[in-house]
């Protein structure tokens, strides 16, 4: 569900007359769209780590940028039809990278998985 929501937030950046978006613009959109969604109080990314929304958002933007660079095969121009596919891949990477970064920094709360 989160991935569909991210797509719906990023999709408006793509003009209906266009059939693709640049990787750079798409990545900028994800870096803006993901933190408010994933750093909401009800999400594990905020509730399971000793941080506030601003700290969560900062780390989330960094790991999103890193994930976009690290995932092989994301084309320079992303077809609209493939944006959900790539958004899902980035979303998975972001969740894992955030968890690793925050755990390694000693911010994980003991009661969380």
C-alpha positions as CSV (number, residue, x, y, z in Angstrom):
1,X,0.0,0.0,0.0
2,X,2.8,2.4,0.9
3,X,4.4,1.9,-2.5
4,X,1.2,2.7,-4.3
5,X,0.8,5.9,-2.2
6,X,4.4,6.9,-3.1
7,X,3.6,6.4,-6.8
8,X,0.5,8.5,-6.5
9,X,2.5,11.3,-4.8
10,X,5.2,11.1,-7.4
11,X,3.1,10.5,-10.5
12,X,1.7,14.1,-10.6
13,X,5.2,15.3,-11.4
14,X,4.9,13.5,-14.7
15,X,2.9,15.4,-17.3
16,X,0.2,13.2,-18.9
17,X,1.6,14.2,-22.3
18,X,4.9,12.7,-21.3
19,X,5.5,9.0,-21.2
20,X,8.7,9.1,-19.0
21,X,10.5,11.1,-16.3
22,X,14.2,11.6,-15.8
23,X,15.8,9.5,-13.2
24,X,17.0,12.8,-11.5
25,X,13.5,14.3,-11.3
26,X,12.0,11.0,-10.2
27,X,14.6,10.6,-7.5
28,X,14.1,14.1,-6.3
29,X,10.3,13.3,-6.1
30,X,11.0,10.2,-4.0
31,X,13.3,12.0,-1.7
32,X,10.6,14.5,-1.0
33,X,7.7,12.0,-0.9
34,X,9.0,9.2,1.2
35,X,10.0,10.9,4.5
36,X,6.6,12.3,5.3
37,X,5.0,8.9,4.7
38,X,7.6,6.7,6.3
39,X,8.4,9.0,9.2
40,X,4.8,9.4,10.4
41,X,4.3,8.6,14.1
42,X,2.5,5.4,13.4
43,X,5.3,4.0,11.2
44,X,8.1,1.7,12.5
45,X,10.7,4.0,11.1
46,X,9.9,6.6,13.8
47,X,8.3,4.5,16.6
48,X,11.1,1.9,16.8
49,X,14.1,4.3,16.9
50,X,15.2,7.0,19.2
51,X,14.7,9.9,16.8
52,X,12.1,12.5,16.0
53,X,10.4,13.2,12.6
54,X,13.1,15.6,11.5
55,X,15.9,13.1,12.3
56,X,14.0,10.3,10.6
57,X,13.4,12.5,7.5
58,X,17.0,13.4,7.3
59,X,18.2,9.8,7.3
60,X,15.4,8.8,5.0
61,X,16.4,11.3,2.3
62,X,20.0,10.2,2.5
63,X,19.2,6.5,2.2
64,X,16.7,7.2,-0.6
65,X,19.5,8.9,-2.6
66,X,21.9,6.1,-1.9
67,X,19.4,3.4,-2.9
68,X,18.6,5.1,-6.2
69,X,22.3,5.1,-7.0
70,X,22.8,1.5,-5.7
71,X,20.0,-0.2,-7.6
72,X,21.3,-1.5,-10.9
73,X,19.2,-1.0,-14.0
74,X,17.2,2.1,-13.2
75,X,17.2,3.8,-16.6
76,X,18.1,7.5,-17.1
77,X,14.6,8.0,-18.4
78,X,12.0,6.0,-16.5
79,X,8.9,5.1,-18.5
80,X,5.7,5.9,-16.6
81,X,4.7,2.3,-16.9
82,X,7.8,1.3,-15.0
83,X,7.8,3.9,-12.3
84,X,5.9,1.8,-9.8
85,X,8.3,-1.1,-10.3
86,X,11.3,1.0,-9.6
87,X,9.6,2.8,-6.8
88,X,8.9,-0.6,-5.1
89,X,12.6,-1.6,-5.5
90,X,13.7,1.7,-4.0
91,X,11.2,1.5,-1.2
92,X,12.5,-2.0,-0.2
93,X,16.1,-0.7,-0.3
94,X,15.2,2.4,1.8
95,X,13.5,0.3,4.5
96,X,16.5,-2.0,4.8
97,X,19.1,0.8,4.6
98,X,17.3,3.0,7.2
99,X,17.0,0.1,9.6
100,X,20.7,-0.7,9.2
101,X,21.8,2.9,9.6
102,X,19.7,3.6,12.7
103,X,20.6,0.3,14.3
104,X,24.3,0.8,13.6
105,X,24.1,4.3,15.1
106,X,22.6,2.8,18.3
107,X,19.1,4.3,17.9
108,X,17.1,1.1,17.9
109,X,14.6,0.7,20.8
110,X,15.0,-2.6,22.5
111,X,11.3,-3.7,22.2
112,X,11.2,-3.4,18.4
113,X,11.8,-6.2,16.0
